[in-house]
């Protein structure tokens, strides 16, 4: 009787309809979207809508006051033949070529130094990161005083060393490298922190095994540490390339594209077109051209990292 009763209870339990979980899941989903929905809509409204609107404007001739006149792809055709736009592209490429390798190399060296067991290492790590969190505009304003040809601290150091004073930001040949130097001052802290985290994530067994096999410090770094840093290097290269291409605040606070447009980057050229000459349509076209180039460059680095089996993203 007991066995029969147990089997009957099991059969009845199986035959009973199970409670539906869909209403509970739906309620959880609605609750989650109730919290995340407003912020999501706000982000989409501040990013997607301006991007779409800028593309619409890029196909018009508009000064912000008079009614816009449709010109189709005329602004993009003008951009392809604009010598000032070509010069801005050249300045941006030159700035990127100077900035990206330097920031990666110096950040890696600083990270290796800060990864050692030394006294006050936490204080040094904080000091190297402070320029990155400081305002770039404030950094640019202070840099104009440091590199002032008449009373700047940089020329004072050169005079004390018996070297001739330089024009720095007032020289066509020196202004762009000086801006790169100022940008490095603020960005090395970022790359150093990224590389420092990657160095601390490398298994100690790898370096110990190489040391036991007789490898010196340089060989351990070159054959063990550096290959482990390849994903971080790819990520840093992408990030710093985008940073260099979009550099605006330092140019605005130091040279404003001068002297004689020698430091006019693409982003600053867009600013001049849109907010100084009120050519909003053409400025939007140049901005979209910059977006396309940045996207293609980023996708190219992604493709290289995937093909090389570097898990950087």
C-alpha positions as CSV (number, residue, x, y, z in Angstrom):
1,X,0.0,0.0,0.0
2,X,2.8,2.4,0.9
3,X,4.6,1.7,-2.4
4,X,1.4,2.2,-4.4
5,X,0.6,5.5,-2.6
6,X,4.1,6.9,-3.3
7,X,3.9,6.0,-6.9
8,X,0.5,7.6,-7.2
9,X,1.7,10.8,-5.5
10,X,4.7,11.0,-7.9
11,X,2.3,10.5,-10.9
12,X,0.0,13.2,-9.6
13,X,3.0,15.6,-9.1
14,X,4.2,15.0,-12.6
15,X,0.8,15.5,-14.0
16,X,0.3,18.8,-12.3
17,X,0.9,21.9,-14.5
18,X,4.2,23.5,-13.6
19,X,4.1,27.2,-12.6
20,X,4.9,29.4,-15.5
21,X,8.3,31.3,-15.3
22,X,7.6,33.6,-18.2
23,X,5.7,36.2,-16.2
24,X,8.5,36.3,-13.6
25,X,11.1,36.7,-16.3
26,X,9.1,39.3,-18.0
27,X,8.6,41.2,-14.7
28,X,12.4,41.1,-14.1
29,X,13.1,42.3,-17.6
30,X,10.7,45.2,-17.3
31,X,12.1,46.1,-13.9
32,X,15.6,46.2,-15.3
33,X,14.6,48.3,-18.3
34,X,12.8,50.6,-16.0
35,X,16.1,51.4,-14.4
36,X,18.3,51.3,-17.4
37,X,15.9,52.6,-20.0
38,X,16.0,56.3,-19.3
39,X,19.8,56.3,-19.2
40,X,19.9,54.3,-22.5
41,X,17.6,56.7,-24.2
42,X,19.6,59.6,-23.0
43,X,22.8,58.2,-24.3
44,X,21.3,57.3,-27.6
45,X,19.7,60.7,-27.9
46,X,23.1,62.4,-27.2
47,X,25.0,60.2,-29.6
48,X,22.9,58.7,-32.4
49,X,20.7,61.6,-33.1
50,X,23.5,64.2,-33.4
51,X,25.4,61.8,-35.7
52,X,22.4,61.3,-38.0
53,X,21.7,65.0,-37.9
54,X,25.3,65.9,-38.7
55,X,25.2,63.5,-41.8
56,X,22.0,65.3,-43.0
57,X,23.7,68.7,-42.6
58,X,26.8,67.4,-44.4
59,X,24.7,67.2,-47.6
60,X,23.6,70.8,-47.4
61,X,25.0,74.3,-47.5
62,X,24.0,76.0,-44.2
63,X,25.4,78.8,-42.1
64,X,23.1,78.2,-39.2
65,X,20.8,81.1,-40.0
66,X,19.5,81.0,-43.5
67,X,17.6,77.9,-44.7
68,X,19.8,75.0,-45.7
69,X,20.4,74.4,-49.4
70,X,20.8,70.7,-50.5
71,X,24.0,70.1,-52.3
72,X,24.1,66.3,-52.3
73,X,27.7,65.0,-52.2
74,X,29.1,68.4,-53.2
75,X,30.7,69.0,-49.8
76,X,32.5,65.7,-49.9
77,X,33.8,66.5,-53.4
78,X,35.0,69.8,-52.2
79,X,36.8,68.1,-49.3
80,X,38.7,65.8,-51.7
81,X,40.0,68.9,-53.5
82,X,40.6,71.2,-50.5
83,X,44.3,71.9,-50.0
84,X,43.7,73.2,-46.4
85,X,42.0,69.9,-45.5
86,X,44.9,68.0,-47.1
87,X,47.4,70.0,-45.0
88,X,45.3,69.3,-41.8
89,X,45.4,65.6,-42.6
90,X,49.1,65.8,-43.0
91,X,49.6,67.5,-39.7
92,X,47.3,64.9,-38.0
93,X,49.2,62.0,-39.5
94,X,52.5,63.5,-38.5
95,X,51.3,64.1,-34.9
96,X,50.0,60.5,-34.7
97,X,53.2,59.1,-36.0
98,X,55.1,61.0,-33.3
99,X,52.7,60.5,-30.5
100,X,51.5,56.8,-30.7
101,X,54.9,55.0,-30.7
102,X,56.4,57.4,-28.1
103,X,53.5,57.0,-25.7
104,X,53.6,53.2,-26.0
105,X,57.4,52.9,-25.6
106,X,57.6,55.4,-22.7
107,X,54.5,53.9,-21.0
108,X,56.0,50.5,-21.2
109,X,59.4,51.6,-19.8
110,X,57.7,53.5,-16.9
111,X,55.5,50.5,-16.1
112,X,58.6,48.2,-16.0
113,X,60.3,50.6,-13.6
114,X,57.2,50.9,-11.4
115,X,56.8,47.1,-11.3
116,X,60.0,46.8,-9.3
117,X,60.1,46.4,-5.5
118,X,61.2,49.8,-4.5
119,X,60.4,52.2,-1.7
120,X,57.5,54.6,-2.1
121,X,56.4,52.8,-5.2
122,X,52.7,53.6,-4.6
123,X,53.6,57.3,-4.4
124,X,55.5,57.1,-7.7
125,X,52.5,55.3,-9.4
126,X,50.2,58.0,-8.2
127,X,52.5,60.8,-9.4
128,X,52.8,59.3,-12.9
129,X,49.0,59.0,-13.2
130,X,48.1,62.5,-11.9
131,X,48.8,64.3,-15.3
132,X,46.3,62.0,-17.0
133,X,43.4,62.9,-14.8
134,X,44.2,66.6,-14.9
135,X,42.4,68.8,-17.4
136,X,44.0,68.8,-20.8
137,X,42.9,72.4,-21.3
138,X,44.6,73.4,-18.1
139,X,47.7,71.5,-19.1
140,X,47.8,73.3,-22.4
141,X,47.4,76.7,-20.7
142,X,50.3,76.0,-18.3
143,X,52.4,74.7,-21.2
144,X,52.1,78.0,-22.9
145,X,53.9,79.6,-20.0
146,X,56.5,76.9,-19.8
147,X,57.4,77.1,-23.5
148,X,57.1,80.9,-23.8
149,X,60.1,82.1,-25.8
150,X,60.7,85.2,-23.7
151,X,60.2,84.2,-20.1
152,X,59.3,80.4,-20.2
153,X,60.9,77.9,-17.9
154,X,62.1,75.7,-20.8
155,X,64.3,78.5,-22.3
156,X,65.6,79.4,-18.8
157,X,66.9,75.8,-18.5
158,X,68.5,76.0,-21.9
159,X,70.2,79.3,-21.0
160,X,71.6,77.8,-17.8
161,X,73.0,74.9,-19.9
162,X,74.6,77.3,-22.3
163,X,72.3,76.4,-25.2
164,X,70.5,78.9,-27.4
165,X,66.9,79.8,-26.7
166,X,64.2,78.3,-28.9
167,X,60.9,79.6,-30.2
168,X,58.9,76.4,-29.4
169,X,55.2,77.0,-30.0
170,X,56.0,80.1,-32.1
171,X,58.1,78.1,-34.6
172,X,56.5,76.3,-37.5
173,X,59.0,73.5,-37.3
174,X,58.9,73.1,-33.5
175,X,55.3,73.8,-32.6
176,X,53.9,70.3,-33.5
177,X,56.6,68.3,-31.7
178,X,56.1,70.5,-28.7
179,X,52.4,69.7,-28.7
180,X,53.3,66.0,-28.9
181,X,55.6,66.5,-25.9
182,X,52.7,68.1,-24.0
183,X,50.3,65.4,-25.0
184,X,52.8,62.7,-23.8
185,X,53.1,64.4,-20.5
186,X,49.4,63.8,-20.0
187,X,49.0,60.3,-21.7
188,X,52.0,58.4,-20.4
189,X,50.3,57.8,-17.1
190,X,47.4,56.0,-18.9
191,X,49.7,53.7,-20.9
192,X,51.9,53.1,-17.8
193,X,48.9,52.0,-15.8
194,X,47.7,49.7,-18.5
195,X,51.1,48.1,-18.9
196,X,51.6,47.9,-15.2
197,X,48.4,45.9,-14.8
198,X,49.5,43.6,-17.7
199,X,52.9,43.0,-16.1
200,X,51.4,42.0,-12.8
201,X,49.1,39.6,-14.6
202,X,52.1,37.7,-16.2
203,X,52.6,34.3,-14.4
204,X,55.7,34.4,-12.2
205,X,56.4,30.8,-13.2
206,X,57.3,31.9,-16.8
207,X,60.0,34.3,-15.7
208,X,61.3,32.0,-13.1
209,X,61.6,29.1,-15.6
210,X,63.5,31.4,-18.0
211,X,65.8,32.5,-15.3
212,X,66.5,29.0,-14.2
213,X,67.3,28.1,-17.8
214,X,70.1,30.7,-17.7
215,X,68.3,33.7,-19.5
216,X,69.4,37.1,-18.4
217,X,67.0,40.0,-17.7
218,X,67.0,41.3,-21.2
219,X,66.3,37.9,-22.7
220,X,63.5,37.3,-20.2
221,X,62.0,40.6,-21.1
222,X,62.4,40.1,-24.9
223,X,61.3,36.4,-25.1
224,X,58.9,36.1,-22.2
225,X,57.5,39.5,-21.0
226,X,57.2,41.3,-24.3
227,X,55.1,38.5,-26.0
228,X,52.8,38.5,-23.1
229,X,52.2,42.2,-23.6
230,X,51.2,42.0,-27.2
231,X,47.4,42.1,-26.6
232,X,47.9,45.2,-24.4
233,X,50.1,46.8,-27.0
234,X,47.4,46.4,-29.7
235,X,44.7,47.8,-27.4
236,X,47.0,50.7,-26.5
237,X,47.9,51.4,-30.1
238,X,44.2,51.6,-31.0
239,X,43.4,53.9,-28.1
240,X,46.3,56.2,-28.5
241,X,45.7,56.4,-32.3
242,X,42.2,57.6,-31.8
243,X,43.4,60.0,-29.1
244,X,45.9,61.5,-31.5
245,X,43.5,61.8,-34.3
246,X,40.9,63.5,-32.1
247,X,43.4,65.9,-30.4
248,X,41.8,69.3,-30.1
249,X,42.0,70.8,-26.6
250,X,45.8,71.1,-26.6
251,X,45.9,72.7,-30.0
252,X,43.2,75.1,-29.0
253,X,44.8,76.2,-25.8
254,X,48.4,76.5,-27.1
255,X,48.6,77.5,-30.8
256,X,45.1,77.6,-32.2
257,X,46.4,76.0,-35.3
258,X,49.3,78.4,-35.7
259,X,51.9,79.6,-36.5
260,X,50.7,79.9,-40.1
261,X,48.4,76.8,-39.7
262,X,51.4,74.6,-39.0
263,X,49.6,72.8,-36.2
264,X,46.1,72.8,-37.7
265,X,44.7,69.3,-37.2
266,X,41.6,67.8,-38.8
267,X,39.5,68.3,-35.6
268,X,40.6,71.9,-35.2
269,X,39.9,72.5,-38.9
270,X,36.4,71.2,-38.3
271,X,36.0,73.6,-35.4
272,X,37.2,76.5,-37.6
273,X,34.7,75.6,-40.4
274,X,31.7,75.2,-38.1
275,X,32.2,77.8,-35.4
276,X,34.4,80.5,-36.9
277,X,33.3,80.6,-40.5
278,X,29.8,79.1,-40.0
279,X,30.2,76.6,-42.8
280,X,28.2,73.9,-40.9
281,X,27.6,71.7,-43.9
282,X,31.2,71.5,-45.1
283,X,32.4,71.1,-41.5
284,X,30.1,68.2,-41.0
285,X,31.4,66.6,-44.2
286,X,35.0,66.9,-43.0
287,X,33.9,65.5,-39.6
288,X,32.3,62.5,-41.3
289,X,35.4,62.0,-43.4
290,X,37.5,61.8,-40.2
291,X,35.0,59.4,-38.7
292,X,35.3,57.0,-41.7
293,X,39.1,57.1,-41.6
294,X,39.2,56.4,-37.9
295,X,36.7,53.6,-38.2
296,X,38.6,52.0,-41.1
297,X,41.9,52.3,-39.2
298,X,40.4,50.7,-36.1
299,X,38.8,47.9,-38.0
300,X,42.2,47.3,-39.7
301,X,43.9,46.9,-36.4
302,X,41.1,44.6,-35.2
303,X,41.6,42.5,-38.3
304,X,45.3,42.3,-37.7
305,X,44.9,41.3,-34.1
306,X,42.4,38.6,-35.0
307,X,44.5,37.2,-37.8
308,X,47.6,37.3,-35.6
309,X,45.6,35.5,-32.8
310,X,46.2,38.4,-30.4
311,X,43.3,38.5,-28.0
312,X,43.3,42.3,-27.5
313,X,39.5,42.8,-27.6
